[in-house]
């Protein structure tokens, strides 16, 4: 069933030999590349060898059971375990998202609903910050435009792992499912009649690009500087430290005003621009390969939702996978694992089905 894995066994053994050679580690980039591939293959090879060994054990147990009936029970156990190993190995062989190990830039934008939508965008930001804290990730708010009531009209935050994550367990591997329109149903703080309102905020998740992945030509950029401003338009800076960068070939516009100096704001804006250009390049490549990316925010419209947060019922529902739970308060406090895992499992099942 898994004859093609034999080629991977050979590749894994070759990588092991090369990594044992001290001269390879003189080139850190090569050593990292080989080490990453070795770490990717190791779970596959381990599962395959166990699957293969169980196949041999089953044949031995079948011969013994033919002569000694008491071995029939052991044969059934071995067959059941091999069926489990078959499913595990098949799942490991599903093509991985090459961005799974990457850190991300997460953007949240208020949509329909005015001040209430901005407050909800702030709730989503706190939810992701607390989730990151729970799993041991680092976060950094890159840019934010606060509303008068303390929410966010829009905010960008970098989310990073501490150290090198295991294969497939980077920030993108978990947070990529958060992209889309998030809808909230609750009584707004500004509602005097106690009526439940519905509003929405959009979440966009971008794998953060490394410098070598996206080349930005300075001639393609228009850089504008202006004075930073806070809620209500009040001046919070007497110098032109805020930066707006326009990428002329694509029309992508990025601005940043959170840092104190113009140079720092420019560096942060370039980080966001680099991530957006990488995402655009990947989307174009996926379209050419007829492998559409998971859709994220198109318009922040209440009707185009991926998830609903219902406060009166303390319910959270993910409409893509049919997930529903009644612990909304805990989810908003960062307990997102069950919600995200439902998306991970559904995505894996879809890939298995597509692979046949």
C-alpha positions in Angstrom: 0.0 0.0 0.0 2.8 2.4 0.9 5.5 1.3 -1.5 6.5 4.9 -2.3 7.5 5.4 1.3 10.6 3.2 0.6 12.1 6.2 -1.3 11.5 8.3 1.7 13.3 5.7 3.9 16.3 6.0 1.7 16.2 9.9 1.8 15.8 9.8 5.6 18.9 7.5 5.9 20.9 9.8 3.6 19.9 12.9 5.6 21.0 11.1 8.8 24.4 10.4 7.2 24.9 13.9 6.0 23.8 15.5 9.3 26.4 13.3 11.1 29.1 14.9 8.9 30.7 17.9 10.8 31.5 19.7 7.6 27.8 20.0 6.8 27.4 22.2 9.8 29.9 24.7 8.6 27.1 26.0 6.4 24.3 26.8 8.9 21.7 27.5 6.2 22.3 24.0 4.7 22.4 22.4 8.1 19.0 24.0 9.0 17.5 23.0 5.7 18.6 19.3 6.0 17.6 19.3 9.7 14.1 20.6 8.9 13.6 17.9 6.2 14.9 15.2 8.5 12.5 16.3 11.2 9.6 16.3 8.7 10.4 12.7 7.5 11.1 11.1 10.9 7.4 10.7 12.0 6.6 9.3 8.6 9.5 6.8 8.7 8.8 5.8 12.3 5.1 5.1 11.5 6.0 3.3 8.3 8.5 0.9 10.0 5.9 0.2 12.8 3.2 -0.5 10.1 5.6 -2.8 8.2 6.6 -4.6 11.4 3.0 -5.2 12.3 2.4 -6.7 8.8 5.1 -9.2 9.4 3.9 -9.9 13.0 0.4 -10.6 11.6 1.7 -13.2 9.1 3.5 -14.9 12.0 0.4 -14.8 14.2 -1.8 -16.1 11.4 0.5 -19.1 11.0 0.5 -19.8 14.7 -3.2 -19.4 15.0 -3.7 -22.0 12.3 -1.9 -24.5 14.6 -2.8 -23.1 18.0 -6.3 -21.5 18.4 -5.2 -19.5 21.5 -3.2 -17.2 19.2 -6.4 -16.0 17.5 -6.9 -13.2 20.1 -3.4 -11.9 19.5 -4.0 -11.9 15.8 -7.1 -9.7 16.1 -5.2 -7.3 18.3 -2.4 -7.0 15.8 -4.8 -6.5 12.9 -6.7 -3.8 14.8 -3.4 -2.0 15.6 -2.2 -2.2 12.0 -5.5 -0.6 10.9 -4.8 2.3 13.3 -1.2 2.5 11.9 -2.5 2.6 8.4 -4.8 5.6 9.2 -1.9 7.3 11.0 0.5 6.8 8.1 -2.0 7.9 5.5 -2.6 11.1 7.4 1.2 11.7 7.7 1.5 11.3 4.0 -1.1 14.0 3.2 0.8 16.9 1.6 1.7 19.5 4.2 1.1 23.2 3.9 4.7 24.6 3.3 3.8 27.6 5.5 2.8 25.6 8.5 6.0 26.3 10.4 5.8 30.1 9.8 5.0 32.9 12.2 2.1 35.1 11.2 0.8 38.6 11.0 -2.8 38.7 12.1 -5.0 41.7 11.2 -8.4 42.4 12.7 -10.7 45.0 11.1 -14.0 46.3 12.4 -16.9 46.0 9.9 -20.6 46.6 10.0 -21.9 47.6 13.4 -20.0 50.9 14.1 -18.7 51.3 17.7 -19.9 47.8 18.7 -18.0 46.2 15.8 -14.8 48.0 17.0 -15.4 46.8 20.5 -15.8 43.3 19.2 -12.5 43.6 17.2 -10.9 44.5 20.5 -12.4 41.4 22.1 -11.0 39.3 19.3 -7.6 40.8 19.7 -7.6 40.0 23.5 -8.8 36.5 22.7 -5.8 35.9 20.3 -3.3 37.5 22.7 -4.5 35.3 25.6 -4.5 32.2 23.4 -0.9 33.0 22.3 0.1 33.3 26.0 -1.5 30.0 26.8 0.5 28.1 24.1 3.7 30.0 24.7 3.9 32.2 21.7 5.2 35.8 21.6 3.0 38.6 20.4 3.7 42.2 19.3 1.1 44.8 18.3 2.6 46.3 15.2 -0.1 48.9 14.4 -3.5 49.8 15.7 -6.2 52.4 15.2 -8.3 52.6 18.4 -11.9 53.7 18.5 -13.3 56.3 20.9 -14.9 53.6 23.2 -11.7 51.6 23.6 -12.1 49.1 20.8 -10.1 48.9 17.5 -11.1 50.0 14.1 -8.2 47.9 12.9 -5.1 46.4 14.5 -2.2 44.3 13.3 -0.3 41.9 15.6 2.8 39.7 14.9 2.5 36.2 16.5 5.7 34.2 16.8 6.8 30.9 18.3 9.6 30.8 20.8 12.4 28.8 19.2 11.9 26.3 16.4 8.5 24.6 16.4 8.1 20.9 15.7 7.1 20.2 12.0 3.6 21.4 11.3 3.1 23.1 14.7 4.0 26.6 13.9 1.7 29.6 14.4 0.3 29.4 10.8 -0.6 25.7 11.2 -3.0 26.7 14.0 -4.1 30.3 13.2 -4.6 30.0 9.5 -8.2 28.8 10.2 -9.0 32.0 11.9 -9.2 34.0 8.7 -12.7 35.2 7.8 -15.7 37.2 9.0 -16.5 36.7 12.7 -20.0 37.6 13.8 -21.1 38.7 17.3 -24.6 38.7 18.8 -25.0 40.6 22.0 -26.5 43.6 23.7 -24.0 46.4 22.9 -22.7 48.7 25.7 -24.4 51.6 23.8 -27.8 49.9 23.7 -30.3 51.5 26.1 -33.3 49.2 25.3 -31.5 45.9 26.0 -31.9 44.7 22.4 -29.5 42.1 20.9 -27.5 43.5 18.0 -25.5 41.7 15.4 -22.2 43.1 14.1 -19.0 41.7 12.5 -15.3 42.0 12.4 -12.9 40.6 9.8 -9.7 38.6 10.6 -6.9 38.2 8.1 -4.0 35.8 8.8 -0.8 36.1 6.8 2.3 33.9 7.1 5.2 36.2 7.8 7.7 36.4 5.0 11.4 36.0 5.5 13.6 38.7 3.8 14.8 36.3 1.2 11.3 35.2 0.1 10.0 38.6 -1.1 12.1 41.1 -2.9 10.9 44.7 -2.6 12.4 47.2 -5.0 12.7 50.6 -3.4 11.7 52.2 -6.7 8.3 50.4 -6.4 7.6 52.2 -3.1 6.0 55.5 -2.3 6.7 56.5 1.3 4.6 59.2 2.9 5.1 60.6 6.4 2.6 62.3 8.6 1.9 63.0 12.2 0.5 60.3 14.4 -3.0 60.8 15.8 -4.9 59.1 18.6 -8.6 58.5 19.3 -10.7 61.4 18.2 -8.1 62.8 16.0 -6.1 64.3 18.9 -2.4 64.9 18.0 -0.1 62.6 20.0 3.1 63.5 18.2 4.6 66.8 17.1 6.8 65.2 14.5 6.1 63.4 11.2 6.8 59.9 12.6 3.9 58.0 11.1 4.6 56.2 7.8 2.4 55.1 4.9 4.0 52.9 2.3 2.3 52.3 -1.1 3.6 49.4 -3.2 3.0 50.9 -6.7 2.9 47.7 -8.8 0.1 46.1 -6.6 -1.5 49.1 -5.0 -1.1 47.6 -1.5 -1.0 50.4 1.1 0.4 49.8 4.6 0.6 52.4 7.4 2.2 52.3 10.9 2.2 55.0 13.6 2.7 53.0 16.8 6.4 53.5 17.1 8.2 56.6 18.3 10.5 57.1 15.4 9.9 57.3 11.6 12.5 54.6 11.0 10.8 52.2 13.4 7.4 52.8 11.8 8.9 52.3 8.4 10.5 49.0 9.4 7.2 47.7 10.9 5.2 48.8 7.8 7.7 47.0 5.5 7.2 43.8 7.6 3.4 44.0 7.0 4.0 44.8 3.3 6.4 41.8 2.9 3.8 39.4 4.4 1.0 40.8 2.2 3.1 40.4 -0.9 4.0 36.9 0.1 0.4 36.0 0.6 -0.5 37.6 -2.8 2.2 35.6 -4.5 1.1 32.4 -2.9 -2.5 33.0 -3.8 -1.5 33.5 -7.4 0.6 30.4 -7.4 -2.3 28.4 -5.9 -4.7 29.7 -8.6 -2.4 28.6 -11.3 -2.2 25.2 -9.7 -6.0 25.1 -9.2 -5.5 24.6 -5.5 -7.5 27.5 -4.0 -6.4 28.8 -0.6 -8.9 28.8 2.2 -10.9 31.9 1.8 -10.5 34.6 4.3 -12.1 38.1 4.5 -13.6 39.4 1.3 -16.0 41.9 2.7 -16.7 42.4 6.4 -20.3 41.6 5.9 -22.4 39.8 8.5 -23.7 37.4 6.0 -20.3 36.1 5.0 -19.3 34.6 8.3 -17.1 31.7 9.4 -17.9 31.9 13.1 -20.6 33.3 15.4 -20.2 34.4 19.0 -23.6 34.4 20.7 -23.4 36.1 24.1 -27.0 35.5 25.4 -26.5 31.7 24.9 -22.7 31.7 25.8 -22.4 29.8 22.5 -19.7 29.7 19.9 -20.4 28.2 16.4 -18.0 27.6 13.6 -20.1 27.4 10.5 -17.5 25.7 8.3 -17.2 22.5 10.3 -20.4 22.5 12.3 -18.5 23.0 15.6 -20.7 24.3 18.5 -19.9 24.8 22.2 -21.4 26.6 25.1 -18.2 28.0 26.7 -17.9 31.3 24.9 -16.6 33.1 28.0 -13.7 30.6 28.2 -13.0 30.9 24.4 -12.8 34.7 24.6 -10.4 34.2 27.5 -8.1 32.3 25.1 -9.3 28.7 25.3 -9.4 28.2 21.6 -7.8 24.8 21.2 -11.1 22.8 20.7 -12.4 25.3 18.1 -9.1 25.3 16.2 -8.7 21.5 16.4 -12.1 21.0 14.9 -10.9 23.0 11.8 -7.6 21.1 11.7 -9.4 17.7 11.8 -11.9 18.8 9.1 -9.1 20.0 6.9 -7.1 16.8 7.4 -10.2 14.7 6.6 -10.8 16.7 3.4 -7.2 16.2 2.3 -7.4 12.5 3.0 -10.6 12.2 0.9 -9.0 14.2 -1.9 -6.0 11.9 -1.8 -8.2 8.9 -2.2 
